[in-house]
């Protein structure tokens, strides 16, 4: 589209999208005073004076044009969102003159040749009024302190992040970084990262060499993962830090990072987590697949909502007793036999305790918000405590010592139930669980599956596992074919 003639008659328009065209003349828009949203990005516009009368505009996109004069915008006092990036604007005083731009409004000014006055006076004035201004300082400054980063992979990542492929790396530029993802780059030395003091989010996960290396390069570098994280100790603005899949054993440099809300340290070589006791703002903590046995440091982390400790050497979970805000907890693949310390964790919605040494699950009666439960691979025989957990949607009880499942009859919201490898003979409790779509009762002592026929909810697309049971002839010749006729996928 090049010519907008005729649009002037569309006098009731409220939203107009004209992006990615070849428009230069926008004078036909001058009479469209009901417009609230106008998108004109990626055109050939130089003159925006016709917009001065569009005082109902709330959102205006003018990015990627050839505009240098924005004085017509001074009168658009209802503007809440304004995008002007990639133009030829140096003077933004009309935005300061626009008294409507205030708290909560946003202006995008990046990739413009902004004057010193715009940068040093006008932008700060807008920000003082609560306007969110996005911009880039394109002026050249001498480096007050040059930073040397010995690890080439880390240097390359930082150069990409700050947009400086060559030349000196300045301390001031590094300090302005707020996000940095350097995962899967083969980094082994974090020297220089300590200057990125403005970082709020940092991803250092899985630092083995990139998979596009030759086989020889892989063999030489495969075990070169991060082990020393001392360079992170001063990054006190960090709120998110990912360090999974490395070779870290000492986490003491993290003790100062008290603003952290998310910390992932899974798949490392950590034994001692005492340094984490000071991270009281943590909301999510991943420590799975390490060598941890003592979790007493976690007792102080009362804001935790997600805690993942799978695959460690934990037997005593007493320190978790005060963490009443936890909703997601993984403790599978440990050596736990007593779960009574969890009794106060009544906010739990997701709980995994599989592959431990648990016999008594009476504490579960307190978890009336629980939606997903996995306790396979234990020594459980009594599941009566589950009878009141009516929010349960997914339950894994495989490889236990269960004979009686009558208490499951109340779980009317359940769609996934795994009872594989127990000692169950009677499945009548399942007849009323009409939301079931995946049921695995293989490797039990079941002969009669008529309760599944009575369950009208088990139908097309659902799956039932019955293998390795002493199924009677009626089940094999009558009941299973009836289920299959209903569209159920039966494995037996």
C-alpha positions, 0 to 999 in steps of 0.5 A: 500500500502506498496511497491512503486516499479514501481512508478519510471517510472511515470516520469511526475507526478505532484501530488501524494496522498499516505496518510493512507497506510503502506509505509516505503520505499519511494526510488522509488519517488526519480526520480519523479522530476516533482512532485509539490504536495506530500501527505505521511501522516499517513504512517511508514516513517522514512527516507525521504532522497529520497525527496532531489531531488524533487526540484519542490515540492510546497506542502508536507505532512509528518505528522503522521510518525516516522521522526526525521531527516528533513535535506533532506528538506533543498534543497526543495526551492520551498516549500510553504506548509509543514506539519510535525506534529506528528513526532519525530523531534527535530531539524528544522535547515534544514528549516532555511537553506532552503532559499526558505521558506519565506513570505506567506509560512506555516509550521506545526510542532505541536506534535513534541519534538522540542528542546529549540534551535528550539523553541527559535531560529529557529522558531522565525527566520522563523517567521521573514522571514514571514513564518507562523509556527504552533507549540505547546510548550510541555515543562513544566513550573512552574505556575507564577500565578495560576488562580481560576475559580469558575464557574465549567462549565467555568473552564471545557470549558477553560481546554478543550480549552487549553488542560489541564484537570487537574492541576493548570490553569496558567495565561500565558496559559489563555492569549494565548487563541485566541478563546473560545466557551462557549455557552449553558453551564449554566455559570453564573459567568465569574470570571477568564475570565479576564485573557484570554487577547488574546481572539479575538473571544468569544461566551457566547450565550445562557447560560442556562443549557445543555438539557441533565440535568434531569428535576429537574436539569433544573428547578433549573438552568433554569434561571441561565444565565449570567447577569454580564459581568464585567470580559470582560472589559479588553479583549481588543483584542476581535474582535468577541463577542457573548452574545445572550440569557442571562440576561444582562442589563448593557453593560458598561463593553464593552466600552473598547473593541474597536477592536470589529467588531462583537457583538451579544447581542440579547435576553437580558434585555438591555435598555441603549446602550450608552456604545456602542458608542465607538465601532467604528470598529463594522461591525455587531451588533445584539441587537434584542429583548431587551428593547431599545428605545434610539439608539443615541449611534449608530450614531458614528458606521459608519462602520456598515454593518449589524444592527439588532434592531428588537423587541425593543421599538424604535420610533426615528431612526434619529441616523441611518441617517449617517450609509451609509455603512449598507447593512442589517437592521432589525427594525421590531417589533418596534413603528416606523412611520417615516422612512425618516432618512433612506434616505441616506442608499443607500447601503441597500440590505436587509431591514425589517420594518415589524410590525411598524406604517409606512404609507409613504415609498417614501424614498424607491425610493433611495434604488436601491440596495435593494434585499429583503424587508419586510414591512408587518403589517404596514399602507401602501397604496401607493407602487409606490416608489418600481417601480424602485427597479429592483434588488428586489427578495423577497418582503413581503407587507402582512397586509397593505392597498394596492389596486393598485399594478401596480408599481410592474410590473417592478420587473422582478427579483422577485421570492417571493411576499407576498400580503396577506391581503390587498384590491387588486382587479386587479393583471394584474401587475403580468403577466410579473413577470416571475421569480415568484415562490412563490406568496401569494395573499390570503385575498384580493378582487380578482376574476379574476386570468387570469394574472397568466395564461398569466405569462409563468414563473409560472409553475412546482414547483411554489406556489400560494396562493389564499384563502379567495378571491371572485374568480369567476367561470371561475377562479375556473373551468378553470384558477386554473385547467390550473395552476395545469396542469402546475405543479403549487401548488395552494391553494384556 
